Amino acid sequence: MKPFLKKLLSILLIVFIAVAFAVLGFYFNKYGLDFLKRTKLVEQIPFGEVIEITGFEEKEFYNSKNEFIGAEIRIKVRFASKLEPVEKLPSEYKRGIEKAYSNVVIIVKEIPSKELLDKMKEALEGSEFLKLIDSAEVQVSYIETKIDKKRVKSIEEIFVKPESYYFIK
């Protein structure tokens, strides 16, 4: 009878611990008590913000008959990083004493004609800033970096179509 009671007590203890963890998990989610949970800072896409252009390079694609089939432009930009969630930022960044800057490449794909490519190059040479349109469809690739020993998921490249941004002089 004694081994049976030991097994029964150990099973009841395991069930009690599992139920306690389930209840704790429920209340952590319900009341937002996730201060123990490590969350990554994620850099936000700078829609509507003025972005400084630091350089660009273009690539043209031709088929075997030497006919133009498309192009892409890689625009190198720099802007002040906007990280979320703000409450997880180090205090110097939260108060605005220090700022993190991102150097990102905006890749404009699907440029259909040589004339459009030439117009885009002229506009790039004549302007210093650009803005991304809020309603534009963009794809972003992220890399993991660190800001003051905190892990940050920051933007590496932004893929857009030619109608997804505009230049500012």
Secondary structure, DSSP 8 states (H G I E B T S, - for coil): -HHHHHHHHHHHHHHHHHHHHHHHHHHHHHHT--TTS---EEE---BTS-EEEEEEEEEEEE-TTS-EEEEEEEEEEEEE--EE-GGGS-HHHHTTSS--EEEEEEEEEEE--HHHHHHHHHHHHH-SEEEE-TT---EEEEEEEEETTEEEEEEEEEEE-GGGEEEE-
